[in-house]
Amino acid sequence: MPDPLRAGAAFAVAAAAAFAVTAACVKAASATVGTEMVVFFRNAVSLAVLLPWLLRRGGPGLRTRRLGGHLWRAALGLCSMYCFFYAIAHLHLAESLLLTYSTPLYIPFIAWLWLREPPPAVIFPALVLGTLGIVLIARPGAAGFAPLASAAGALSGLLAAGAMVTIRRISDTEPATRIVFYFSALATTISAVPLLWAWRSPDARELALLAACGASATVGQLCLTRAYALAPAARIGAITYVSVVFAGALGWWLWSERPDASSLAGMALVLACCLLALWRRPAAGGA
């Protein structure tokens, strides 16, 4: 029988690779396609892939009395996606990915304000050092400083944290299948609105990139869901940061992106602080 931790780690690495491919497809498509279209196709393709499976598993079980919670989750997640994709288009691939992956730094504080769950003491120094890392990545005052893109990347992590806390808030009555369905359906519907003024017909290359973006993101979601089902969340959360390594390799290969010393130091700080935020002291006598 396979070791659940090893199997979970393998799925987490596969998810990390898929999310890095998604980011690369977004960056390539964003060179000629607006963010509004990229976000819509990412959600629409994902919904098209997942809908038959969700309906087959859910059916009547997709009815909900927590529509407000689903709307909040969709709004926060969708705003995070817009910010993330904008950052990808204007920053190095690995840097934009890591700014979004700062989510674990914010979740405890949002949960504290919203759910009245006090954060562990380790979160406070982690947030300070993580903020310093973000500053080193963004490099205010440097020649290549992109303030809007850097702010969008950091904001995407904060908004994603809000979306994660919303999931926790509604998960007492809403199963994972229902949460996935409503996010996919609402995100696709809402992201279709800007197409009223932003739509243009993509050519074959752009359409392939947009479809690949949605497909690879869906594969990443499914692999990550399986990983969390097999192994402890704290360990899986740490493994997902391998995505930054994959993104760095793709950025170097496709766009000759080479982070400087300041960016590397900032990335190391953010990565270390997020792993610190994910860390939990084992219970006495625990493994």
N, C-alpha and C positions, 0 to 999 in steps of 0.2 A: 504494500500500500504506500503511495507516495507521501512524503513528508508535507503536511499542509503549509508549513512556513515556507519551504522551498517552492512549492507550487504557487503560493501567494506572491512570493517575491518575483517569480518568473512572470506572472500576470502583471505585476506592478511595473516591471521593466518594459514589458510589451506595451503597456499603457503609456509609459513615459516616451517611448519611441514614437508611438502614434501621435501623441500630442505635439512632439517636436516636428513631425511631418506636417501636422495641421498648421503650426505656426509658419513653417517654410512656405506652404501653399498660400497662406494668407499674405505673406510678404511679397511673394511673386505676383499674386493677383492684384494686390494693392498698387502696383506700379502703374496699372492702367484702368483699374476698376475702383469705384468709390467704396468707402467703408460701408455705406448703407446696403449696397448690393452684396458685399462679402458676408455681412452679418445675416442677411436674409437667406442666402443660399446655404450657409453653414447650418442654419436651423431647419430650413425646408428639406434639405437632403436628409438630415438626421431624422426628422419626423417621418419622411417617406420610408426610410429603412426600418425604423422602430415601430411604426404604427401597426402593421399586421401582427407582429409579435405581441405588442401591448394589448391589442384588442382580443387576441386569442387567449391571453392569460388573464385579462381583466374583465372585459365584457361589462356586466352590470356593476361589477366592483369598482368601476371608474367613476361612479356617481359620488359626489362629495358635498359636504356641508361646510367646508372650509375654503370656499372660493376666494375669500379675501386673503387668506394666507398664501394660496397659490399665486394670486396676483402680485403680492409683495415679493415672493420668491422670483417670479418671472421678471418683474420690473428691475429688481436689484441685479439679477443674473444677466439680464440683457444689457443694462447700462454698463456693467463690468465688461461685457463682451465688446461693446462699442469702444470703450476706453482701451482695452487690451489690443484690439485690432489696429486702432490708430497708433498706439505705441509701437507695435510690430512694424508698421509701415515706415516709421521715422527713426527707429533706434536699431542697434545691433540685435540680432535675433535672441541671443542668450541673455542679454541685458533686459530686454522687454519681458521675456519669459520669467526671469527671476523677480522683477518688480511685481508681477502679478502673483508669483508664488510667495509673496510676503504675507499672504492671507493668515497663516497661523499666528502672526504677531497681533493681529487685530481682533480675531475671534473672541479671545477671553474678555476683552473690554466691552465689546458689543453684547456678549452674553451677560456680563455684569450689569450693564445698563438696562437691558431688555428683559432678561430672564432672572435677574437677581442672583446670578451665580458668581461669587467672588473669584477672581483669578488667583492662581498660585503665585507665591512671591517671586518665583524665577522669571515670571513674565515681565516684570518692570525693568530689570537690567537688560533683558533680551530686547525689549522695545527700544531702549536708548541706543544700544549698539546696532540694532537693525536699522534704525533711522540714520545713524552715521554711515552705514553701508550704502543706503540708498543715495545719500548725498555724494559719496565717493563715485557711485555709478553715474549719477546725473552730471557731476562736475560743474556746479554753477560758476559762471565767470570764465570757463574754458572756451576756447575758440569754437569747438563743435557743440556747445551746449544747446540742447533743444528743450527749452523749459516746458512747452505745452505737451510734448510727447512724454517727457519724464514725469510730469504731473499726472498725465493720463495713465501711465503705467502703474504709478503708485496708487492712484485712485481706483484702478481696476481691482487691485488686491483688497482694498478696503470694502468696495462694493461686493466683491465675491465673498468676503467674510460675513457681510450682512446677509447675503443669500444663504450661506451655510447655517447661520443662526436661525434663519426663518425655517429652514428644513427641520432643524431640531425642535423648533416651537410647534410645528404641525405634525411631527412624526408620531405623536402619541395616538393619533387617530388615522393618519394617512400612511398607507404602506408605500414602499419604494416605487412599485409599479405605477401607482397613481400619481406620485410626485413627478416622476419622469414624464408621464403622459401629459400632465397639465403644463409642465414647463415647456416641453416641445411644442405643444399646440399653441399656447399663449405667446411664446417667443416668436414663432413663425408668423402668427397673425399680427402681432404688434410691429415686428420688423418689416412687414409688408407695407405699412403706411408710408414710410419715407420714399418708397419706390414710386409713389404718385408723381414726385418731382425729380427723383434721382435715377430712374430707370433708363438704361440704354441696352440694346441687344448685344450680349457678349459674343465675341468671335469664338471659334472652335477651341483655341488655346485657353482663353479665359474661362470658357465653360468647363473645360477639363479640370482646370485648377480649382474652380469653385466647387465642382462635384467632389474632387479629391479632398478638399477641405472638410466638407460635411461628412464624407465617408470615413476619413481617418479619425475625426473627432468622435464619431459614433463607435468605432472600434476601440478607441481609447477609453470611452465611457464604460463600455461593456467589460473590457479587461480590468479596469479599475474596480468596478463593482464586484467582479469575481474575486479579485485580490483581497478586498475588504471582507468578503465572505469567508475566506480561507485563513487569514492571519490577523493578528492584533493590529488595530488601526494605527497606533503610534509607530509601529515598525513599517507598515505600508506607507504611511505619510512621509517617512524619511526616505524611503526608496524612490518615491516619485520625483525627487529632486535630480535623479539621473537624467530627467528630461532636459535640464539645463546643459548637461554635457553633450547630449545628442544635438541640441539646438546650436551649441557652440561649434560642433563639428560641421553641421549643415551650413551655418553661416560662413565658416571659413572656406568650405568647399565651393559653395554657390556664389558667394558675394565677397570673398576674400576679406572677411571681417576678422580683425585681430584686436582683441581688447588690450588696452594699455595697462600699466601697473596700477593706476588708480582704480580702474574698473575691476581688475582682478581682485584687488584688496577689498573693494566694496562687495563684490559677489561672494567672496569668502566670508565676510562679516554677516551678510544677509543669510547665507546658507547656514552658517553656524548658529545664528540666533533663532532661525526657524526650527532647526533641529532641537535646540534647547527648549523652545516653546512647545514642541511636540513631546518632549521627554516627560515621562511620569515615573516617580519613585515607586519601585515595586513594593507590593505589600509584604509584610513580614512573613517569611517562610515561602514566598512565591518564587517562581522560576525567573 
